[in-house]
């Protein structure tokens, strides 16, 4: 019996190829939206894939743009992130309600 797990948008694309296609649509996509569209429940896996995709795109003269997460209480923006990640709390007000980063390929 043949399993259909892994059959994606255009056949047998890898997870990273699917992420590139999703981020190339022109609209920023949140981390949770990516996880839901890919059927992956672990955010860390998707963040690792996004980091790898960013490195690969640099070699191809494309760019992964990350709209940084922000504190939903005080508005602090986590703009100094060197890698895509989801901060656990705001360093300014210590609130744990943080918006998700949005990703897009340009």
PDB file as gemmi writes it, atoms N, CA and C in Angstrom:
CRYST1    1.000    1.000    1.000  90.00  90.00  90.00 P 1                      
ATOM      1  N   UNK A   1       0.842  -1.182   0.000  1.00  0.00           N  
ATOM      2  CA  UNK A   1       0.000   0.000   0.000  1.00  0.00           C  
ATOM      3  C   UNK A   1       0.883   1.241   0.000  1.00  0.00           C  
ATOM      4  N   UNK A   2       0.545   2.225  -0.813  1.00  0.00           N  
ATOM      5  CA  UNK A   2       1.312   3.459  -0.946  1.00  0.00           C  
ATOM      6  C   UNK A   2       0.712   4.512  -0.029  1.00  0.00           C  
ATOM      7  N   UNK A   3       1.571   5.145   0.744  1.00  0.00           N  
ATOM      8  CA  UNK A   3       1.139   6.198   1.660  1.00  0.00           C  
ATOM      9  C   UNK A   3       1.102   7.532   0.932  1.00  0.00           C  
ATOM     10  N   UNK A   4       0.126   8.366   1.275  1.00  0.00           N  
ATOM     11  CA  UNK A   4       0.037   9.700   0.673  1.00  0.00           C  
ATOM     12  C   UNK A   4       0.656  10.758   1.562  1.00  0.00           C  
ATOM     13  N   UNK A   5       1.275  10.349   2.651  1.00  0.00           N  
ATOM     14  CA  UNK A   5       1.948  11.317   3.521  1.00  0.00           C  
ATOM     15  C   UNK A   5       3.090  11.943   2.741  1.00  0.00           C  
ATOM     16  N   UNK A   6       3.145  13.246   2.731  1.00  0.00           N  
ATOM     17  CA  UNK A   6       4.202  13.938   2.002  1.00  0.00           C  
ATOM     18  C   UNK A   6       3.738  14.449   0.648  1.00  0.00           C  
ATOM     19  N   UNK A   7       2.573  13.994   0.194  1.00  0.00           N  
ATOM     20  CA  UNK A   7       2.070  14.501  -1.069  1.00  0.00           C  
ATOM     21  C   UNK A   7       1.574  15.907  -0.818  1.00  0.00           C  
ATOM     22  N   UNK A   8       2.150  16.857  -1.514  1.00  0.00           N  
ATOM     23  CA  UNK A   8       1.843  18.249  -1.229  1.00  0.00           C  
ATOM     24  C   UNK A   8       1.213  18.964  -2.389  1.00  0.00           C  
ATOM     25  N   UNK A   9       1.529  20.236  -2.472  1.00  0.00           N  
ATOM     26  CA  UNK A   9       0.905  21.113  -3.440  1.00  0.00           C  
ATOM     27  C   UNK A   9       1.176  20.680  -4.880  1.00  0.00           C  
ATOM     28  N   UNK A  10       2.408  20.319  -5.184  1.00  0.00           N  
ATOM     29  CA  UNK A  10       2.766  19.923  -6.541  1.00  0.00           C  
ATOM     30  C   UNK A  10       3.370  18.526  -6.572  1.00  0.00           C  
ATOM     31  N   UNK A  11       2.795  17.601  -5.829  1.00  0.00           N  
ATOM     32  CA  UNK A  11       3.325  16.245  -5.836  1.00  0.00           C  
ATOM     33  C   UNK A  11       4.161  15.972  -4.616  1.00  0.00           C  
ATOM     34  N   UNK A  12       5.410  15.593  -4.842  1.00  0.00           N  
ATOM     35  CA  UNK A  12       6.272  15.132  -3.759  1.00  0.00           C  
ATOM     36  C   UNK A  12       7.324  16.171  -3.372  1.00  0.00           C  
ATOM     37  N   UNK A  13       6.918  17.385  -3.115  1.00  0.00           N  
ATOM     38  CA  UNK A  13       7.842  18.429  -2.675  1.00  0.00           C  
ATOM     39  C   UNK A  13       8.302  18.155  -1.248  1.00  0.00           C  
ATOM     40  N   UNK A  14       9.529  18.561  -0.946  1.00  0.00           N  
ATOM     41  CA  UNK A  14       9.996  18.473   0.430  1.00  0.00           C  
ATOM     42  C   UNK A  14       9.310  19.556   1.248  1.00  0.00           C  
ATOM     43  N   UNK A  15       9.410  19.449   2.559  1.00  0.00           N  
ATOM     44  CA  UNK A  15       8.784  20.450   3.428  1.00  0.00           C  
ATOM     45  C   UNK A  15       9.362  21.832   3.155  1.00  0.00           C  
ATOM     46  N   UNK A  16      10.670  21.917   2.949  1.00  0.00           N  
ATOM     47  CA  UNK A  16      11.291  23.223   2.691  1.00  0.00           C  
ATOM     48  C   UNK A  16      10.855  23.790   1.342  1.00  0.00           C  
ATOM     49  N   UNK A  17      10.679  22.947   0.339  1.00  0.00           N  
ATOM     50  CA  UNK A  17      10.181  23.430  -0.950  1.00  0.00           C  
ATOM     51  C   UNK A  17       8.764  23.964  -0.808  1.00  0.00           C  
ATOM     52  N   UNK A  18       7.954  23.304   0.003  1.00  0.00           N  
ATOM     53  CA  UNK A  18       6.589  23.784   0.246  1.00  0.00           C  
ATOM     54  C   UNK A  18       6.616  25.142   0.950  1.00  0.00           C  
ATOM     55  N   UNK A  19       7.514  25.301   1.919  1.00  0.00           N  
ATOM     56  CA  UNK A  19       7.623  26.583   2.637  1.00  0.00           C  
ATOM     57  C   UNK A  19       8.009  27.697   1.678  1.00  0.00           C  
ATOM     58  N   UNK A  20       8.967  27.438   0.786  1.00  0.00           N  
ATOM     59  CA  UNK A  20       9.388  28.444  -0.192  1.00  0.00           C  
ATOM     60  C   UNK A  20       8.201  28.846  -1.063  1.00  0.00           C  
ATOM     61  N   UNK A  21       7.413  27.891  -1.517  1.00  0.00           N  
ATOM     62  CA  UNK A  21       6.235  28.205  -2.346  1.00  0.00           C  
ATOM     63  C   UNK A  21       5.215  29.024  -1.570  1.00  0.00           C  
ATOM     64  N   UNK A  22       4.989  28.668  -0.313  1.00  0.00           N  
ATOM     65  CA  UNK A  22       4.021  29.403   0.508  1.00  0.00           C  
ATOM     66  C   UNK A  22       4.476  30.831   0.793  1.00  0.00           C  
ATOM     67  N   UNK A  23       5.767  31.024   0.990  1.00  0.00           N  
ATOM     68  CA  UNK A  23       6.286  32.355   1.311  1.00  0.00           C  
ATOM     69  C   UNK A  23       6.498  33.219   0.071  1.00  0.00           C  
ATOM     70  N   UNK A  24       6.423  32.629  -1.107  1.00  0.00           N  
ATOM     71  CA  UNK A  24       6.630  33.370  -2.347  1.00  0.00           C  
ATOM     72  C   UNK A  24       5.339  33.945  -2.914  1.00  0.00           C  
ATOM     73  N   UNK A  25       4.231  33.789  -2.211  1.00  0.00           N  
ATOM     74  CA  UNK A  25       2.942  34.243  -2.729  1.00  0.00           C  
ATOM     75  C   UNK A  25       2.768  35.752  -2.696  1.00  0.00           C  
ATOM     76  N   UNK A  26       3.609  36.462  -1.944  1.00  0.00           N  
ATOM     77  CA  UNK A  26       3.508  37.915  -1.874  1.00  0.00           C  
ATOM     78  C   UNK A  26       2.947  38.421  -0.562  1.00  0.00           C  
ATOM     79  N   UNK A  27       2.202  37.585   0.159  1.00  0.00           N  
ATOM     80  CA  UNK A  27       1.636  37.972   1.446  1.00  0.00           C  
ATOM     81  C   UNK A  27       2.477  37.390   2.577  1.00  0.00           C  
ATOM     82  N   UNK A  28       2.748  38.168   3.635  1.00  0.00           N  
ATOM     83  CA  UNK A  28       3.470  37.610   4.783  1.00  0.00           C  
ATOM     84  C   UNK A  28       2.658  36.504   5.441  1.00  0.00           C  
ATOM     85  N   UNK A  29       3.354  35.465   5.900  1.00  0.00           N  
ATOM     86  CA  UNK A  29       2.707  34.304   6.506  1.00  0.00           C  
ATOM     87  C   UNK A  29       3.262  34.125   7.915  1.00  0.00           C  
ATOM     88  N   UNK A  30       2.371  33.901   8.882  1.00  0.00           N  
ATOM     89  CA  UNK A  30       2.811  33.713  10.266  1.00  0.00           C  
ATOM     90  C   UNK A  30       3.322  32.294  10.474  1.00  0.00           C  
ATOM     91  N   UNK A  31       3.996  32.100  11.571  1.00  0.00           N  
ATOM     92  CA  UNK A  31       4.543  30.793  11.917  1.00  0.00           C  
ATOM     93  C   UNK A  31       3.434  29.762  12.097  1.00  0.00           C  
ATOM     94  N   UNK A  32       2.360  30.135  12.797  1.00  0.00           N  
ATOM     95  CA  UNK A  32       1.254  29.202  12.991  1.00  0.00           C  
ATOM     96  C   UNK A  32       0.575  28.848  11.679  1.00  0.00           C  
ATOM     97  N   UNK A  33       0.439  29.815  10.783  1.00  0.00           N  
ATOM     98  CA  UNK A  33      -0.159  29.532   9.468  1.00  0.00           C  
ATOM     99  C   UNK A  33       0.698  28.542   8.691  1.00  0.00           C  
ATOM    100  N   UNK A  34       2.026  28.737   8.739  1.00  0.00           N  
ATOM    101  CA  UNK A  34       2.928  27.792   8.074  1.00  0.00           C  
ATOM    102  C   UNK A  34       2.762  26.385   8.650  1.00  0.00           C  
ATOM    103  N   UNK A  35       2.773  26.296   9.972  1.00  0.00           N  
ATOM    104  CA  UNK A  35       2.624  24.986  10.627  1.00  0.00           C  
ATOM    105  C   UNK A  35       1.307  24.325  10.223  1.00  0.00           C  
ATOM    106  N   UNK A  36       0.236  25.084  10.215  1.00  0.00           N  
ATOM    107  CA  UNK A  36      -1.078  24.539   9.865  1.00  0.00           C  
ATOM    108  C   UNK A  36      -1.114  24.079   8.407  1.00  0.00           C  
ATOM    109  N   UNK A  37      -0.577  24.897   7.498  1.00  0.00           N  
ATOM    110  CA  UNK A  37      -0.598  24.546   6.078  1.00  0.00           C  
ATOM    111  C   UNK A  37       0.266  23.318   5.778  1.00  0.00           C  
ATOM    112  N   UNK A  38       1.324  23.140   6.562  1.00  0.00           N  
ATOM    113  CA  UNK A  38       2.235  22.019   6.351  1.00  0.00           C  
ATOM    114  C   UNK A  38       1.827  20.784   7.138  1.00  0.00           C  
ATOM    115  N   UNK A  39       0.955  20.937   8.110  1.00  0.00           N  
ATOM    116  CA  UNK A  39       0.562  19.818   8.949  1.00  0.00           C  
ATOM    117  C   UNK A  39       1.643  19.433   9.949  1.00  0.00           C  
ATOM    118  N   UNK A  40       2.468  20.410  10.336  1.00  0.00           N  
ATOM    119  CA  UNK A  40       3.550  20.182  11.298  1.00  0.00           C  
ATOM    120  C   UNK A  40       3.135  20.837  12.611  1.00  0.00           C  
ATOM    121  N   UNK A  41       3.251  20.095  13.701  1.00  0.00           N  
ATOM    122  CA  UNK A  41       2.804  20.621  14.990  1.00  0.00           C  
ATOM    123  C   UNK A  41       3.929  21.215  15.825  1.00  0.00           C  
ATOM    124  N   UNK A  42       5.162  21.005  15.435  1.00  0.00           N  
ATOM    125  CA  UNK A  42       6.307  21.516  16.188  1.00  0.00           C  
ATOM    126  C   UNK A  42       6.843  22.781  15.518  1.00  0.00           C  
ATOM    127  N   UNK A  43       6.668  23.919  16.169  1.00  0.00           N  
ATOM    128  CA  UNK A  43       7.121  25.199  15.612  1.00  0.00           C  
ATOM    129  C   UNK A  43       8.632  25.230  15.406  1.00  0.00           C  
ATOM    130  N   UNK A  44       9.384  24.548  16.284  1.00  0.00           N  
ATOM    131  CA  UNK A  44      10.836  24.571  16.190  1.00  0.00           C  
ATOM    132  C   UNK A  44      11.322  23.972  14.880  1.00  0.00           C  
ATOM    133  N   UNK A  45      10.642  22.954  14.393  1.00  0.00           N  
ATOM    134  CA  UNK A  45      11.019  22.334  13.121  1.00  0.00           C  
ATOM    135  C   UNK A  45      10.851  23.334  11.988  1.00  0.00           C  
ATOM    136  N   UNK A  46       9.722  24.034  11.980  1.00  0.00           N  
ATOM    137  CA  UNK A  46       9.456  25.007  10.913  1.00  0.00           C  
ATOM    138  C   UNK A  46      10.426  26.180  11.019  1.00  0.00           C  
ATOM    139  N   UNK A  47      10.729  26.653  12.234  1.00  0.00           N  
ATOM    140  CA  UNK A  47      11.699  27.743  12.396  1.00  0.00           C  
ATOM    141  C   UNK A  47      13.082  27.328  11.909  1.00  0.00           C  
ATOM    142  N   UNK A  48      13.466  26.092  12.169  1.00  0.00           N  
ATOM    143  CA  UNK A  48      14.752  25.577  11.678  1.00  0.00           C  
ATOM    144  C   UNK A  48      14.767  25.554  10.146  1.00  0.00           C  
ATOM    145  N   UNK A  49      13.656  25.120   9.557  1.00  0.00           N  
ATOM    146  CA  UNK A  49      13.558  25.104   8.094  1.00  0.00           C  
ATOM    147  C   UNK A  49      13.636  26.520   7.521  1.00  0.00           C  
ATOM    148  N   UNK A  50      12.960  27.467   8.167  1.00  0.00           N  
ATOM    149  CA  UNK A  50      12.965  28.853   7.689  1.00  0.00           C  
ATOM    150  C   UNK A  50      14.384  29.430   7.766  1.00  0.00           C  
ATOM    151  N   UNK A  51      15.124  29.107   8.822  1.00  0.00           N  
ATOM    152  CA  UNK A  51      16.514  29.574   8.934  1.00  0.00           C  
ATOM    153  C   UNK A  51      17.374  29.021   7.808  1.00  0.00           C  
ATOM    154  N   UNK A  52      17.193  27.760   7.510  1.00  0.00           N  
ATOM    155  CA  UNK A  52      17.956  27.129   6.433  1.00  0.00           C  
ATOM    156  C   UNK A  52      17.582  27.732   5.081  1.00  0.00           C  
ATOM    157  N   UNK A  53      16.301  27.986   4.875  1.00  0.00           N  
ATOM    158  CA  UNK A  53      15.835  28.591   3.627  1.00  0.00           C  
ATOM    159  C   UNK A  53      16.440  29.981   3.454  1.00  0.00           C  
ATOM    160  N   UNK A  54      16.545  30.754   4.536  1.00  0.00           N  
ATOM    161  CA  UNK A  54      17.136  32.098   4.474  1.00  0.00           C  
ATOM    162  C   UNK A  54      18.575  32.026   3.975  1.00  0.00           C  
ATOM    163  N   UNK A  55      19.346  31.051   4.460  1.00  0.00           N  
ATOM    164  CA  UNK A  55      20.729  30.888   4.017  1.00  0.00           C  
ATOM    165  C   UNK A  55      20.789  30.501   2.547  1.00  0.00           C  
ATOM    166  N   UNK A  56      19.919  29.610   2.132  1.00  0.00           N  
ATOM    167  CA  UNK A  56      19.898  29.157   0.740  1.00  0.00           C  
ATOM    168  C   UNK A  56      19.509  30.299  -0.196  1.00  0.00           C  
ATOM    169  N   UNK A  57      18.550  31.115   0.207  1.00  0.00           N  
ATOM    170  CA  UNK A  57      18.083  32.216  -0.645  1.00  0.00           C  
ATOM    171  C   UNK A  57      19.162  33.272  -0.851  1.00  0.00           C  
ATOM    172  N   UNK A  58      20.013  33.467   0.148  1.00  0.00           N  
ATOM    173  CA  UNK A  58      21.105  34.445  -0.006  1.00  0.00           C  
ATOM    174  C   UNK A  58      21.997  34.076  -1.181  1.00  0.00           C  
ATOM    175  N   UNK A  59      22.211  32.790  -1.385  1.00  0.00           N  
ATOM    176  CA  UNK A  59      23.049  32.320  -2.495  1.00  0.00           C  
ATOM    177  C   UNK A  59      22.367  32.513  -3.845  1.00  0.00           C  
ATOM    178  N   UNK A  60      21.044  32.615  -3.844  1.00  0.00           N  
ATOM    179  CA  UNK A  60      20.282  32.746  -5.084  1.00  0.00           C  
ATOM    180  C   UNK A  60      19.821  34.182  -5.339  1.00  0.00           C  
ATOM    181  N   UNK A  61      20.385  35.126  -4.611  1.00  0.00           N  
ATOM    182  CA  UNK A  61      20.041  36.549  -4.746  1.00  0.00           C  
ATOM    183  C   UNK A  61      18.572  36.839  -4.463  1.00  0.00           C  
ATOM    184  N   UNK A  62      17.955  36.025  -3.642  1.00  0.00           N  
ATOM    185  CA  UNK A  62      16.616  36.302  -3.135  1.00  0.00           C  
ATOM    186  C   UNK A  62      16.755  36.623  -1.653  1.00  0.00           C  
ATOM    187  N   UNK A  63      15.641  36.984  -1.026  1.00  0.00           N  
ATOM    188  CA  UNK A  63      15.737  37.411   0.362  1.00  0.00           C  
ATOM    189  C   UNK A  63      14.502  36.947   1.134  1.00  0.00           C  
ATOM    190  N   UNK A  64      14.749  36.373   2.301  1.00  0.00           N  
ATOM    191  CA  UNK A  64      13.666  36.050   3.217  1.00  0.00           C  
ATOM    192  C   UNK A  64      13.503  37.236   4.154  1.00  0.00           C  
ATOM    193  N   UNK A  65      12.333  37.820   4.156  1.00  0.00           N  
ATOM    194  CA  UNK A  65      12.051  38.978   5.007  1.00  0.00           C  
ATOM    195  C   UNK A  65      11.237  38.501   6.203  1.00  0.00           C  
ATOM    196  N   UNK A  66      11.680  38.891   7.395  1.00  0.00           N  
ATOM    197  CA  UNK A  66      10.945  38.562   8.606  1.00  0.00           C  
ATOM    198  C   UNK A  66      10.436  39.849   9.235  1.00  0.00           C  
ATOM    199  N   UNK A  67       9.123  39.938   9.376  1.00  0.00           N  
ATOM    200  CA  UNK A  67       8.537  41.034  10.135  1.00  0.00           C  
ATOM    201  C   UNK A  67       8.600  40.582  11.586  1.00  0.00           C  
ATOM    202  N   UNK A  68       9.374  41.263  12.416  1.00  0.00           N  
ATOM    203  CA  UNK A  68       9.684  40.743  13.750  1.00  0.00           C  
ATOM    204  C   UNK A  68       8.474  40.676  14.682  1.00  0.00           C  
ATOM    205  N   UNK A  69       8.564  39.781  15.667  1.00  0.00           N  
ATOM    206  CA  UNK A  69       7.500  39.711  16.678  1.00  0.00           C  
ATOM    207  C   UNK A  69       7.511  40.965  17.544  1.00  0.00           C  
ATOM    208  N   UNK A  70       6.370  41.227  18.179  1.00  0.00           N  
ATOM    209  CA  UNK A  70       6.249  42.404  19.049  1.00  0.00           C  
ATOM    210  C   UNK A  70       5.422  42.044  20.278  1.00  0.00           C  
ATOM    211  N   UNK A  71       5.667  42.760  21.352  1.00  0.00           N  
ATOM    212  CA  UNK A  71       4.900  42.579  22.581  1.00  0.00           C  
ATOM    213  C   UNK A  71       3.495  43.155  22.358  1.00  0.00           C  
ATOM    214  N   UNK A  72       2.493  42.399  22.728  1.00  0.00           N  
ATOM    215  CA  UNK A  72       1.117  42.852  22.535  1.00  0.00           C  
ATOM    216  C   UNK A  72       0.654  43.794  23.647  1.00  0.00           C  
ATOM    217  N   UNK A  73       1.452  43.927  24.700  1.00  0.00           N  
ATOM    218  CA  UNK A  73       1.097  44.840  25.786  1.00  0.00           C  
ATOM    219  C   UNK A  73       1.739  46.214  25.584  1.00  0.00           C  
ATOM    220  N   UNK A  74       3.065  46.255  25.473  1.00  0.00           N  
ATOM    221  CA  UNK A  74       3.752  47.556  25.427  1.00  0.00           C  
ATOM    222  C   UNK A  74       4.214  47.938  24.018  1.00  0.00           C  
ATOM    223  N   UNK A  75       4.176  47.007  23.066  1.00  0.00           N  
ATOM    224  CA  UNK A  75       4.553  47.317  21.699  1.00  0.00           C  
ATOM    225  C   UNK A  75       6.030  47.156  21.384  1.00  0.00           C  
ATOM    226  N   UNK A  76       6.823  46.649  22.334  1.00  0.00           N  
ATOM    227  CA  UNK A  76       8.248  46.431  22.087  1.00  0.00           C  
ATOM    228  C   UNK A  76       8.428  45.505  20.887  1.00  0.00           C  
ATOM    229  N   UNK A  77       9.304  45.894  19.943  1.00  0.00           N  
ATOM    230  CA  UNK A  77       9.547  45.108  18.737  1.00  0.00           C  
ATOM    231  C   UNK A  77      10.906  44.422  18.868  1.00  0.00           C  
ATOM    232  N   UNK A  78      10.921  43.121  18.639  1.00  0.00           N  
ATOM    233  CA  UNK A  78      12.148  42.325  18.716  1.00  0.00           C  
ATOM    234  C   UNK A  78      12.884  42.418  17.380  1.00  0.00           C  
ATOM    235  N   UNK A  79      13.461  43.590  17.095  1.00  0.00           N  
ATOM    236  CA  UNK A  79      14.061  43.821  15.791  1.00  0.00           C  
ATOM    237  C   UNK A  79      15.504  43.359  15.681  1.00  0.00           C  
ATOM    238  N   UNK A  80      16.140  43.031  16.782  1.00  0.00           N  
ATOM    239  CA  UNK A  80      17.546  42.634  16.752  1.00  0.00           C  
ATOM    240  C   UNK A  80      17.740  41.121  16.761  1.00  0.00           C  
ATOM    241  N   UNK A  81      16.795  40.380  16.226  1.00  0.00           N  
ATOM    242  CA  UNK A  81      16.923  38.922  16.176  1.00  0.00           C  
ATOM    243  C   UNK A  81      17.833  38.533  15.025  1.00  0.00           C  
ATOM    244  N   UNK A  82      18.841  37.730  15.317  1.00  0.00           N  
ATOM    245  CA  UNK A  82      19.756  37.295  14.258  1.00  0.00           C  
ATOM    246  C   UNK A  82      19.190  36.107  13.489  1.00  0.00           C  
ATOM    247  N   UNK A  83      18.323  35.348  14.127  1.00  0.00           N  
ATOM    248  CA  UNK A  83      17.700  34.183  13.490  1.00  0.00           C  
ATOM    249  C   UNK A  83      16.206  34.229  13.758  1.00  0.00           C  
ATOM    250  N   UNK A  84      15.418  33.623  12.890  1.00  0.00           N  
ATOM    251  CA  UNK A  84      13.977  33.562  13.162  1.00  0.00           C  
ATOM    252  C   UNK A  84      13.708  32.754  14.431  1.00  0.00           C  
ATOM    253  N   UNK A  85      13.010  33.347  15.366  1.00  0.00           N  
ATOM    254  CA  UNK A  85      12.629  32.632  16.581  1.00  0.00           C  
ATOM    255  C   UNK A  85      11.417  33.289  17.204  1.00  0.00           C  
ATOM    256  N   UNK A  86      10.841  32.611  18.158  1.00  0.00           N  
ATOM    257  CA  UNK A  86       9.656  33.099  18.852  1.00  0.00           C  
ATOM    258  C   UNK A  86      10.045  33.390  20.302  1.00  0.00           C  
ATOM    259  N   UNK A  87      10.235  34.667  20.651  1.00  0.00           N  
ATOM    260  CA  UNK A  87      10.632  35.004  22.022  1.00  0.00           C  
ATOM    261  C   UNK A  87       9.563  34.574  23.024  1.00  0.00           C  
ATOM    262  N   UNK A  88       9.987  34.271  24.238  1.00  0.00           N  
ATOM    263  CA  UNK A  88       9.042  33.791  25.242  1.00  0.00           C  
ATOM    264  C   UNK A  88       8.402  34.930  26.039  1.00  0.00           C  
ATOM    265  N   UNK A  89       9.146  36.032  26.237  1.00  0.00           N  
ATOM    266  CA  UNK A  89       8.561  37.161  26.962  1.00  0.00           C  
ATOM    267  C   UNK A  89       9.270  38.460  26.599  1.00  0.00           C  
ATOM    268  N   UNK A  90       8.581  39.544  26.851  1.00  0.00           N  
ATOM    269  CA  UNK A  90       9.087  40.881  26.542  1.00  0.00           C  
ATOM    270  C   UNK A  90      10.155  41.289  27.558  1.00  0.00           C  
ATOM    271  N   UNK A  91      11.307  41.774  27.101  1.00  0.00           N  
ATOM    272  CA  UNK A  91      12.338  42.212  28.044  1.00  0.00           C  
ATOM    273  C   UNK A  91      11.985  43.541  28.732  1.00  0.00           C  
ATOM    274  N   UNK A  92      11.042  44.261  28.156  1.00  0.00           N  
ATOM    275  CA  UNK A  92      10.681  45.574  28.695  1.00  0.00           C  
ATOM    276  C   UNK A  92       9.624  45.465  29.807  1.00  0.00           C  
ATOM    277  N   UNK A  93       8.510  44.761  29.524  1.00  0.00           N  
ATOM    278  CA  UNK A  93       7.417  44.701  30.500  1.00  0.00           C  
ATOM    279  C   UNK A  93       7.192  43.292  31.068  1.00  0.00           C  
ATOM    280  N   UNK A  94       7.955  42.308  30.577  1.00  0.00           N  
ATOM    281  CA  UNK A  94       7.901  40.912  31.051  1.00  0.00           C  
ATOM    282  C   UNK A  94       6.602  40.189  30.683  1.00  0.00           C  
ATOM    283  N   UNK A  95       5.805  40.779  29.799  1.00  0.00           N  
ATOM    284  CA  UNK A  95       4.573  40.132  29.354  1.00  0.00           C  
ATOM    285  C   UNK A  95       4.909  38.955  28.434  1.00  0.00           C  
ATOM    286  N   UNK A  96       4.096  37.916  28.466  1.00  0.00           N  
ATOM    287  CA  UNK A  96       4.334  36.739  27.628  1.00  0.00           C  
ATOM    288  C   UNK A  96       3.462  36.707  26.380  1.00  0.00           C  
ATOM    289  N   UNK A  97       2.652  37.731  26.170  1.00  0.00           N  
ATOM    290  CA  UNK A  97       1.816  37.797  24.959  1.00  0.00           C  
ATOM    291  C   UNK A  97       2.616  38.485  23.855  1.00  0.00           C  
ATOM    292  N   UNK A  98       3.206  37.665  22.996  1.00  0.00           N  
ATOM    293  CA  UNK A  98       4.081  38.145  21.937  1.00  0.00           C  
ATOM    294  C   UNK A  98       3.475  37.754  20.593  1.00  0.00           C  
ATOM    295  N   UNK A  99       3.414  38.699  19.665  1.00  0.00           N  
ATOM    296  CA  UNK A  99       2.922  38.363  18.323  1.00  0.00           C  
ATOM    297  C   UNK A  99       3.940  37.484  17.618  1.00  0.00           C  
ATOM    298  N   UNK A 100       3.477  36.757  16.636  1.00  0.00           N  
ATOM    299  CA  UNK A 100       4.370  35.859  15.906  1.00  0.00           C  
ATOM    300  C   UNK A 100       5.100  36.610  14.804  1.00  0.00           C  
ATOM    301  N   UNK A 101       6.306  36.141  14.455  1.00  0.00           N  
ATOM    302  CA  UNK A 101       6.971  36.736  13.312  1.00  0.00           C  
ATOM    303  C   UNK A 101       6.224  36.365  12.029  1.00  0.00           C  
ATOM    304  N   UNK A 102       6.272  37.248  11.064  1.00  0.00           N  
ATOM    305  CA  UNK A 102       5.689  36.987   9.750  1.00  0.00           C  
ATOM    306  C   UNK A 102       6.834  36.848   8.762  1.00  0.00           C  
ATOM    307  N   UNK A 103       6.704  35.932   7.810  1.00  0.00           N  
ATOM    308  CA  UNK A 103       7.765  35.656   6.848  1.00  0.00           C  
ATOM    309  C   UNK A 103       7.254  35.848   5.430  1.00  0.00           C  
ATOM    310  N   UNK A 104       8.183  36.279   4.566  1.00  0.00           N  
ATOM    311  CA  UNK A 104       7.858  36.516   3.168  1.00  0.00           C  
ATOM    312  C   UNK A 104       9.155  36.456   2.361  1.00  0.00           C  
ATOM    313  N   UNK A 105       9.072  35.951   1.138  1.00  0.00           N  
ATOM    314  CA  UNK A 105      10.244  35.920   0.247  1.00  0.00           C  
ATOM    315  C   UNK A 105      10.083  37.019  -0.783  1.00  0.00           C  
ATOM    316  N   UNK A 106      11.143  37.819  -0.927  1.00  0.00           N  
ATOM    317  CA  UNK A 106      11.142  38.889  -1.931  1.00  0.00           C  
ATOM    318  C   UNK A 106      12.277  38.676  -2.895  1.00  0.00           C  
TER     319      UNK A 106                                                      
END                                                                             
